Amino acid sequence: MDVSVVPSTGVRVLVDYRPALRARTGIGEYVHELARALTCGAGASLDLTIFSASWRDRVAAETTAELPGVRVVDRRIPVTALTWSWHRRGWPSIEWLAGPQDVVHSPTPLLLPSRRAARVVTVFDLYFLTQPAAVHGATQRDFTALVRDHVRRADHVVAGSQYAARLVTNALGVAPARVTTTPLGAPAWAADVRAARGTSTGRTLLFLGTLETRKNVGLLLDAYELLLGRRRDVPPLVLAGGLGAGGEAWVARASRAPLAAHVTVTGYVRDAERRALYADARAVVVPSLDEGFGLPALEAMACGVPVVATPVGALPEVLGDAGLFAALGAPDDWAAALDACSDENRMRDLSARGLAQAARYRWSDTAAATLDAYRAALTTRAERR
């Protein structure tokens, strides 16, 4: 275990940092940016701990450098075993692993077991309930079976969007007073991408996300192939993201004619590569079956990149009037939307709308709302004792 300790200056809060340990995809980015925002402003009075556990991977030095004053508890425990024991046995307690806490925050809908600390869970979507065959691993094994019980026992629930908050209250039966909506924030580095783009409207159509069933890349490939059949000057398509369950067929398809000469599959991309992809993008495409927030859509808007998306989940909420929407399950509609990306005037208008929309989302607001959730959790915990 590697533990760095700072003096206690306020409420002791522990955030489970494990989703950000290796590849910072959506939940990982949320966890990291929340922790960073909690070290500033009103959250600076917290005694904040980030918790990680892995047999092989350690919290990186650059992570601790970005989170000054944060206590790091990094346990050398196989994460699969710990996850199973937490979900199925409620053991060991987080206090046993990381010391006394006042609030423990899970970035998933399942609890971190604690002896005394108030417990907060996060919900972005319930796709694992509506489409259980499309999820895998611990999500399939535990989330579908345990989410209702865990959310009921949580002292407070954080919802990543208004859409997610409605799911928690309507589908899981949680009282609205026990739910706080904490939308995510636009990245600070977006200004650098905008500067790199200059007056260019970009060159590529960019998908950014894990290649897994929920991301519905098959619809995108169907539409793109239709468009290629109508014209040959279609912008190149880039599929950037790690390979998840269900994505193998899409990668294979992208390597065959007629797509092979027009589609690039990059695999998982890290920060610098991701920013370069946004700088070169004419549009970001989000063909998802469901999204609890849609962080790439927000990042794209903040970078001045228009977004084409399905009108599902939280995407209409996040994009507002800045999105170009194409119907779910309609390749012709998607082909028309991709074709519209060649209209320079329309792209510039969507870019301007997107910048205005993205300005509404700040990580400082995420942190402030999350602090409200922690206070509510402490109140509920005290009432339950």
Secondary structure as a PSIPRED ss2 file (coil, helix, strand):
# PSIPRED VFORMAT (PSIPRED V4.0)

   1 M C   1.000  0.000  0.000
   2 D E   0.000  0.000  1.000
   3 V E   0.000  0.000  1.000
   4 S E   0.000  0.000  1.000
   5 V C   1.000  0.000  0.000
   6 V C   1.000  0.000  0.000
   7 P C   1.000  0.000  0.000
   8 S C   1.000  0.000  0.000
   9 T C   1.000  0.000  0.000
  10 G C   1.000  0.000  0.000
  11 V C   1.000  0.000  0.000
  12 R E   0.000  0.000  1.000
  13 V E   0.000  0.000  1.000
  14 L E   0.000  0.000  1.000
  15 V E   0.000  0.000  1.000
  16 D E   0.000  0.000  1.000
  17 Y C   1.000  0.000  0.000
  18 R H   0.000  1.000  0.000
  19 P H   0.000  1.000  0.000
  20 A H   0.000  1.000  0.000
  21 L C   1.000  0.000  0.000
  22 R C   1.000  0.000  0.000
  23 A C   1.000  0.000  0.000
  24 R C   1.000  0.000  0.000
  25 T C   1.000  0.000  0.000
  26 G H   0.000  1.000  0.000
  27 I H   0.000  1.000  0.000
  28 G H   0.000  1.000  0.000
  29 E H   0.000  1.000  0.000
  30 Y H   0.000  1.000  0.000
  31 V H   0.000  1.000  0.000
  32 H H   0.000  1.000  0.000
  33 E H   0.000  1.000  0.000
  34 L H   0.000  1.000  0.000
  35 A H   0.000  1.000  0.000
  36 R H   0.000  1.000  0.000
  37 A H   0.000  1.000  0.000
  38 L H   0.000  1.000  0.000
  39 T C   1.000  0.000  0.000
  40 C C   1.000  0.000  0.000
  41 G H   0.000  1.000  0.000
  42 A H   0.000  1.000  0.000
  43 G H   0.000  1.000  0.000
  44 A H   0.000  1.000  0.000
  45 S H   0.000  1.000  0.000
  46 L C   1.000  0.000  0.000
  47 D E   0.000  0.000  1.000
  48 L E   0.000  0.000  1.000
  49 T E   0.000  0.000  1.000
  50 I E   0.000  0.000  1.000
  51 F E   0.000  0.000  1.000
  52 S E   0.000  0.000  1.000
  53 A E   0.000  0.000  1.000
  54 S C   1.000  0.000  0.000
  55 W C   1.000  0.000  0.000
  56 R C   1.000  0.000  0.000
  57 D C   1.000  0.000  0.000
  58 R C   1.000  0.000  0.000
  59 V C   1.000  0.000  0.000
  60 A C   1.000  0.000  0.000
  61 A H   0.000  1.000  0.000
  62 E H   0.000  1.000  0.000
  63 T H   0.000  1.000  0.000
  64 T H   0.000  1.000  0.000
  65 A H   0.000  1.000  0.000
  66 E H   0.000  1.000  0.000
  67 L C   1.000  0.000  0.000
  68 P C   1.000  0.000  0.000
  69 G C   1.000  0.000  0.000
  70 V C   1.000  0.000  0.000
  71 R E   0.000  0.000  1.000
  72 V E   0.000  0.000  1.000
  73 V E   0.000  0.000  1.000
  74 D E   0.000  0.000  1.000
  75 R E   0.000  0.000  1.000
  76 R C   1.000  0.000  0.000
  77 I C   1.000  0.000  0.000
  78 P C   1.000  0.000  0.000
  79 V H   0.000  1.000  0.000
  80 T H   0.000  1.000  0.000
  81 A H   0.000  1.000  0.000
  82 L H   0.000  1.000  0.000
  83 T H   0.000  1.000  0.000
  84 W H   0.000  1.000  0.000
  85 S H   0.000  1.000  0.000
  86 W H   0.000  1.000  0.000
  87 H H   0.000  1.000  0.000
  88 R H   0.000  1.000  0.000
  89 R H   0.000  1.000  0.000
  90 G C   1.000  0.000  0.000
  91 W C   1.000  0.000  0.000
  92 P C   1.000  0.000  0.000
  93 S C   1.000  0.000  0.000
  94 I H   0.000  1.000  0.000
  95 E H   0.000  1.000  0.000
  96 W H   0.000  1.000  0.000
  97 L H   0.000  1.000  0.000
  98 A H   0.000  1.000  0.000
  99 G C   1.000  0.000  0.000
 100 P C   1.000  0.000  0.000
 101 Q C   1.000  0.000  0.000
 102 D C   1.000  0.000  0.000
 103 V E   0.000  0.000  1.000
 104 V E   0.000  0.000  1.000
 105 H E   0.000  0.000  1.000
 106 S E   0.000  0.000  1.000
 107 P C   1.000  0.000  0.000
 108 T C   1.000  0.000  0.000
 109 P C   1.000  0.000  0.000
 110 L C   1.000  0.000  0.000
 111 L C   1.000  0.000  0.000
 112 L C   1.000  0.000  0.000
 113 P C   1.000  0.000  0.000
 114 S C   1.000  0.000  0.000
 115 R C   1.000  0.000  0.000
 116 R C   1.000  0.000  0.000
 117 A C   1.000  0.000  0.000
 118 A E   0.000  0.000  1.000
 119 R E   0.000  0.000  1.000
 120 V E   0.000  0.000  1.000
 121 V E   0.000  0.000  1.000
 122 T E   0.000  0.000  1.000
 123 V E   0.000  0.000  1.000
 124 F C   1.000  0.000  0.000
 125 D C   1.000  0.000  0.000
 126 L C   1.000  0.000  0.000
 127 Y H   0.000  1.000  0.000
 128 F H   0.000  1.000  0.000
 129 L H   0.000  1.000  0.000
 130 T H   0.000  1.000  0.000
 131 Q C   1.000  0.000  0.000
 132 P H   0.000  1.000  0.000
 133 A H   0.000  1.000  0.000
 134 A H   0.000  1.000  0.000
 135 V C   1.000  0.000  0.000
 136 H C   1.000  0.000  0.000
 137 G H   0.000  1.000  0.000
 138 A H   0.000  1.000  0.000
 139 T H   0.000  1.000  0.000
 140 Q H   0.000  1.000  0.000
 141 R H   0.000  1.000  0.000
 142 D H   0.000  1.000  0.000
 143 F H   0.000  1.000  0.000
 144 T H   0.000  1.000  0.000
 145 A H   0.000  1.000  0.000
 146 L H   0.000  1.000  0.000
 147 V H   0.000  1.000  0.000
 148 R H   0.000  1.000  0.000
 149 D H   0.000  1.000  0.000
 150 H H   0.000  1.000  0.000
 151 V H   0.000  1.000  0.000
 152 R H   0.000  1.000  0.000
 153 R H   0.000  1.000  0.000
 154 A C   1.000  0.000  0.000
 155 D C   1.000  0.000  0.000
 156 H E   0.000  0.000  1.000
 157 V E   0.000  0.000  1.000
 158 V E   0.000  0.000  1.000
 159 A E   0.000  0.000  1.000
 160 G C   1.000  0.000  0.000
 161 S C   1.000  0.000  0.000
 162 Q H   0.000  1.000  0.000
 163 Y H   0.000  1.000  0.000
 164 A H   0.000  1.000  0.000
 165 A H   0.000  1.000  0.000
 166 R H   0.000  1.000  0.000
 167 L H   0.000  1.000  0.000
 168 V H   0.000  1.000  0.000
 169 T H   0.000  1.000  0.000
 170 N H   0.000  1.000  0.000
 171 A C   1.000  0.000  0.000
 172 L C   1.000  0.000  0.000
 173 G C   1.000  0.000  0.000
 174 V C   1.000  0.000  0.000
 175 A C   1.000  0.000  0.000
 176 P H   0.000  1.000  0.000
 177 A H   0.000  1.000  0.000
 178 R H   0.000  1.000  0.000
 179 V E   0.000  0.000  1.000
 180 T E   0.000  0.000  1.000
 181 T E   0.000  0.000  1.000
 182 T C   1.000  0.000  0.000
 183 P C   1.000  0.000  0.000
 184 L C   1.000  0.000  0.000
 185 G C   1.000  0.000  0.000
 186 A C   1.000  0.000  0.000
 187 P C   1.000  0.000  0.000
 188 A C   1.000  0.000  0.000
 189 W C   1.000  0.000  0.000
 190 A H   0.000  1.000  0.000
 191 A H   0.000  1.000  0.000
 192 D H   0.000  1.000  0.000
 193 V H   0.000  1.000  0.000
 194 R H   0.000  1.000  0.000
 195 A H   0.000  1.000  0.000
 196 A H   0.000  1.000  0.000
 197 R H   0.000  1.000  0.000
 198 G C   1.000  0.000  0.000
 199 T C   1.000  0.000  0.000
 200 S C   1.000  0.000  0.000
 201 T C   1.000  0.000  0.000
 202 G C   1.000  0.000  0.000
 203 R C   1.000  0.000  0.000
 204 T E   0.000  0.000  1.000
 205 L E   0.000  0.000  1.000
 206 L E   0.000  0.000  1.000
 207 F E   0.000  0.000  1.000
 208 L E   0.000  0.000  1.000
 209 G C   1.000  0.000  0.000
 210 T C   1.000  0.000  0.000
 211 L E   0.000  0.000  1.000
 212 E C   1.000  0.000  0.000
 213 T H   0.000  1.000  0.000
 214 R H   0.000  1.000  0.000
 215 K H   0.000  1.000  0.000
 216 N C   1.000  0.000  0.000
 217 V H   0.000  1.000  0.000
 218 G H   0.000  1.000  0.000
 219 L H   0.000  1.000  0.000
 220 L H   0.000  1.000  0.000
 221 L H   0.000  1.000  0.000
 222 D H   0.000  1.000  0.000
 223 A H   0.000  1.000  0.000
 224 Y H   0.000  1.000  0.000
 225 E H   0.000  1.000  0.000
 226 L H   0.000  1.000  0.000
 227 L H   0.000  1.000  0.000
 228 L H   0.000  1.000  0.000
 229 G H   0.000  1.000  0.000
 230 R H   0.000  1.000  0.000
 231 R C   1.000  0.000  0.000
 232 R C   1.000  0.000  0.000
 233 D C   1.000  0.000  0.000
 234 V C   1.000  0.000  0.000
 235 P C   1.000  0.000  0.000
 236 P C   1.000  0.000  0.000
 237 L E   0.000  0.000  1.000
 238 V E   0.000  0.000  1.000
 239 L E   0.000  0.000  1.000
 240 A E   0.000  0.000  1.000
 241 G C   1.000  0.000  0.000
 242 G C   1.000  0.000  0.000
 243 L E   0.000  0.000  1.000
 244 G C   1.000  0.000  0.000
 245 A C   1.000  0.000  0.000
 246 G C   1.000  0.000  0.000
 247 G C   1.000  0.000  0.000
 248 E H   0.000  1.000  0.000
 249 A H   0.000  1.000  0.000
 250 W H   0.000  1.000  0.000
 251 V H   0.000  1.000  0.000
 252 A H   0.000  1.000  0.000
 253 R H   0.000  1.000  0.000
 254 A H   0.000  1.000  0.000
 255 S C   1.000  0.000  0.000
 256 R C   1.000  0.000  0.000
 257 A C   1.000  0.000  0.000
 258 P C   1.000  0.000  0.000
 259 L C   1.000  0.000  0.000
 260 A C   1.000  0.000  0.000
 261 A C   1.000  0.000  0.000
 262 H C   1.000  0.000  0.000
 263 V E   0.000  0.000  1.000
 264 T E   0.000  0.000  1.000
 265 V E   0.000  0.000  1.000
 266 T E   0.000  0.000  1.000
 267 G E   0.000  0.000  1.000
 268 Y C   1.000  0.000  0.000
 269 V C   1.000  0.000  0.000
 270 R C   1.000  0.000  0.000
 271 D H   0.000  1.000  0.000
 272 A H   0.000  1.000  0.000
 273 E H   0.000  1.000  0.000
 274 R H   0.000  1.000  0.000
 275 R H   0.000  1.000  0.000
 276 A H   0.000  1.000  0.000
 277 L H   0.000  1.000  0.000
 278 Y H   0.000  1.000  0.000
 279 A H   0.000  1.000  0.000
 280 D C   1.000  0.000  0.000
 281 A E   0.000  0.000  1.000
 282 R E   0.000  0.000  1.000
 283 A E   0.000  0.000  1.000
 284 V E   0.000  0.000  1.000
 285 V E   0.000  0.000  1.000
 286 V E   0.000  0.000  1.000
 287 P C   1.000  0.000  0.000
 288 S C   1.000  0.000  0.000
 289 L C   1.000  0.000  0.000
 290 D C   1.000  0.000  0.000
 291 E C   1.000  0.000  0.000
 292 G C   1.000  0.000  0.000
 293 F C   1.000  0.000  0.000
 294 G C   1.000  0.000  0.000
 295 L H   0.000  1.000  0.000
 296 P H   0.000  1.000  0.000
 297 A H   0.000  1.000  0.000
 298 L H   0.000  1.000  0.000
 299 E H   0.000  1.000  0.000
 300 A H   0.000  1.000  0.000
 301 M H   0.000  1.000  0.000
 302 A H   0.000  1.000  0.000
 303 C C   1.000  0.000  0.000
 304 G C   1.000  0.000  0.000
 305 V C   1.000  0.000  0.000
 306 P C   1.000  0.000  0.000
 307 V E   0.000  0.000  1.000
 308 V E   0.000  0.000  1.000
 309 A E   0.000  0.000  1.000
 310 T C   1.000  0.000  0.000
 311 P C   1.000  0.000  0.000
 312 V C   1.000  0.000  0.000
 313 G C   1.000  0.000  0.000
 314 A C   1.000  0.000  0.000
 315 L H   0.000  1.000  0.000
 316 P H   0.000  1.000  0.000
 317 E H   0.000  1.000  0.000
 318 V H   0.000  1.000  0.000
 319 L H   0.000  1.000  0.000
 320 G H   0.000  1.000  0.000
 321 D H   0.000  1.000  0.000
 322 A H   0.000  1.000  0.000
 323 G E   0.000  0.000  1.000
 324 L E   0.000  0.000  1.000
 325 F E   0.000  0.000  1.000
 326 A C   1.000  0.000  0.000
 327 A C   1.000  0.000  0.000
 328 L C   1.000  0.000  0.000
 329 G C   1.000  0.000  0.000
 330 A C   1.000  0.000  0.000
 331 P H   0.000  1.000  0.000
 332 D H   0.000  1.000  0.000
 333 D H   0.000  1.000  0.000
 334 W H   0.000  1.000  0.000
 335 A H   0.000  1.000  0.000
 336 A H   0.000  1.000  0.000
 337 A H   0.000  1.000  0.000
 338 L H   0.000  1.000  0.000
 339 D H   0.000  1.000  0.000
 340 A H   0.000  1.000  0.000
 341 C C   1.000  0.000  0.000
 342 S C   1.000  0.000  0.000
 343 D C   1.000  0.000  0.000
 344 E H   0.000  1.000  0.000
 345 N H   0.000  1.000  0.000
 346 R H   0.000  1.000  0.000
 347 M H   0.000  1.000  0.000
 348 R H   0.000  1.000  0.000
 349 D H   0.000  1.000  0.000
 350 L H   0.000  1.000  0.000
 351 S H   0.000  1.000  0.000
 352 A H   0.000  1.000  0.000
 353 R H   0.000  1.000  0.000
 354 G H   0.000  1.000  0.000
 355 L H   0.000  1.000  0.000
 356 A H   0.000  1.000  0.000
 357 Q H   0.000  1.000  0.000
 358 A H   0.000  1.000  0.000
 359 A C   1.000  0.000  0.000
 360 R C   1.000  0.000  0.000
 361 Y C   1.000  0.000  0.000
 362 R C   1.000  0.000  0.000
 363 W H   0.000  1.000  0.000
 364 S H   0.000  1.000  0.000
 365 D H   0.000  1.000  0.000
 366 T H   0.000  1.000  0.000
 367 A H   0.000  1.000  0.000
 368 A H   0.000  1.000  0.000
 369 A H   0.000  1.000  0.000
 370 T H   0.000  1.000  0.000
 371 L H   0.000  1.000  0.000
 372 D H   0.000  1.000  0.000
 373 A H   0.000  1.000  0.000
 374 Y H   0.000  1.000  0.000
 375 R H   0.000  1.000  0.000
 376 A H   0.000  1.000  0.000
 377 A H   0.000  1.000  0.000
 378 L H   0.000  1.000  0.000
 379 T H   0.000  1.000  0.000
 380 T H   0.000  1.000  0.000
 381 R H   0.000  1.000  0.000
 382 A H   0.000  1.000  0.000
 383 E H   0.000  1.000  0.000
 384 R H   0.000  1.000  0.000
 385 R C   1.000  0.000  0.000
